[in-house]
Amino acid sequence: MTITIVGAGLAGCEAALVLARGGLSVRLLEQNPIQRTPAQVSDAPAELVCSNSLRSNNPLNAVGLIKEELDHLQSPLLALAREHAVPAGDALAVDREGFAHGVRMALKEEPLIEQRAEVVTDWGPGPEPWILATGPLTAEGLAGRIQQEVGERLAFYDAIAPIVEADSLDRNIIYAMSRYGKGDGADYLNIPLTQSEYLAFLEAVLAADRVQAHDFEDLKYFEGCLPLEVMAQRGVETLRYGPMKPVGLPDPRTGRDPYAVIQLRAENQAGTSYNMVGFQTRMKWGDQRRIFQSLPGMGEARFLRLGVVHRNTYVDAPRCLDDRMALKGQPHVHLAGQITGCEGYVESLSVGHLLAQLLLCDGAGTPWICPPETTALGALWGHLRGAHKAPGAAHEPNNIHWGLFPPLEGRWKKAERKARRLDRARQDFQAWLEATGRSIVSGGSQGTLRRIS
């Protein structure tokens, strides 16, 4: 049996490596270098087109927990991300080029993976499985074919943040520090603003020219990735309680927290470029340069990338997909990654990983058992199945968060809830491993899983 995967993004590459290391042949089709999406800037597999952060490692955060579970399942891409990590406090951020090269080599070295550059507009008749992991910018031809099958296509918009050269920043003003000294204590660069500087910045953002949507486009933003100017419109203090939160970042020149702070996170291991954290924007490039270079310490800033807007496409997974993440009416055509309505790098590769495990079980003739919804992986899968969704509520993209988990039994103080959820998740994940008899292959030819201590 050969499994065809369309799309060499995070979900597609994760699925390909898990399947091949489990003994199944994979045909990985990617439209690069023939045709790129508007957000791609290279032909690299698993390209990180937005931030370079895979977010928190702390298991008290749901995204930290899902990484912990993936570690125990020996996720190939998560292992590569850790190998190419750059300093980011308690978060996992990666050197984009190093990570992409690592993924490229892992795919190349796997003899059961055949890679091919091809623009796909339809899938085969089956019964051999297909995985569509084409991401949030699925090309029009294939998107149209999916639309024919499901009857509708949903879209929302998000934006990506600028990247600036490190040696163009004034380090007499911009200082290195992690919030409350987390990590190595100096993993971020910080631009301090006084109240007057903050208000002037806010006024400039609100007055800036923006890239306008076409008449036929219905702008629908993901709440976790709002453009800077959209947050600014919500109130004077919104940015100060969001990406410009100053607490825990005292300016060494004054010994006090600034009125507002813009954080910069390393883009590569060498620390030669930095991402403006949370500064995704639809402002036109000329205004971006003018406004950002007016910030303290940014007067000579050189930008390697300015913010751009791009369309994200996804299906109504609870309505269109079955419990195996396959198109209803096309049981051999599975979807994985952001096209299903998950959001985020880790979430995308998680769905790719779980789907690969499901198909490995199919190949072995054994039933696949999904992790329980009390675990992070199970909660994410449950979100895509519409678990706990209010009647009539729309299916919208989501990062993994505690709100996707089943509620705790009993009443607990707010400060205790995360720890209780974490304990429950760990216990249920261990029980799931034991209940499946460790029949799931994920870590290579031996198919072994590490026991959770």
C-alpha positions, 0 to 999 in steps of 0.5 A: 500500500502506498499512501499519497500525501499532498503538501509538504508542510508541517502536517504532511511532513510529520505524517510522511515520516511517521508512516515511513518509519512505521513501514508504509510507502509514502508518495509526498507531492508538493507544488513547490518549486512549480508554484508557491502560495502567497505566503511562501518565500522558499521551496523548503519543506515544513516552511514556517511562514509566520512566527518561528515560535512553537509557543510555550514548553510549560505543560501547564499551558495546553500547547506545552502539554501537547508537545509533551505528549508528542515527545512521548510519541517521538514526533519526528518534527518536534524532535527536529524543532528541539534540535534547531531551537533558539533562545526564547524563554520558556517557549520553543522557537527555532532557526527557520533555515536549520529546521527546514534543512533538518526536515529536508534531510530526514525526508531524503534519508527515508527510503520509503518516501518518494518526493515529487513536485506536482500541482495537484487538482484532484485525488485518485479513486482509491482504495489507497489512502490520500492525505490532503495536507495543503494548509491554509492557502490551498491552491485554487484548483484543489480547493475548488475540487474540495468545495465541490465535495463538501458544498462550501469553503470557509475562509478567514484572514490573518497576517504575519509579523515583520523581521528586523536585522539585529545589528540595525537596532540601537542596543543603548535603548533596546535591552535584552530580558525575558519576562520575569527572568524566565529561560536564560533571563535575556532571551528577548530584546525589548523596546521600551515606550513611555506613555507619550511614545505609546500614544503617538505610536497608537495614533500612527497605527490607527491613521496608517494606510492598510491593504484593503480587501476585495469586495468579494472577500469577507474579512474574518480574523482568527482571534489568536492572530489579530492584526496590530491595527485591529487590536488598536481599534479595540481601545487605547489599552488593548495593546498594553494588555496584549503584545505590548504588555510591560510587566516583568520587563524593567528597563535597566536605565530606570529600574522600572517597568516601561509604560509599554514594551515591544518584544523581539524574538530571535529568528535564528541561532546566530541571533542576527535577525529578530521577529516583532512578537505579536506585530502581524499587520495589514498596514502598507509597507511604506507606513510599516517602515515609517511607523516602526522606525519611529520607535525608540531604538528603531531609527535605523532598523533594516527589515528583512520582511515586512508584514503581509496579509494572507487568506486561510482556507479550511473546511467545516470539519465536524460537518464535512469529515468523518471520525477518521478525518476523511471526506464524507463520501470519499473515505480514502481521502483524509485531511490533515493540518490547518485545512481542517480548522486547527491553528498553529504549527504544533497543532498542524503537525499533531493532526498529521501525526494522529492521522498517520497513526490511524493509517498505520493501524489500518495497515496492521489490521488493528483498530485505532483508538484516539487519545481521550479528550482529557489529553491535549491530542484528544482534545484537539481531535475532539475540536475537529470533530465538533466535541463540546461545540454549542448547538449552531455554533460555527466551526472556527480555527483554534489553537489548543487551549484548556477550553477545548478540554472537558470540564473538571468534575467538582469545583476547584479554585481558579489557581488549582484548575490547570494543575488538576487538568494537567494531572488528569491529562497525564494519567489518562494519556498513560492509561491510553498507552497501556490500553493500546498495548503500545501497538502504535508504531511511531519512533522508527523501525522498532516502534517503541514508545518511551514510558511516561515517568 
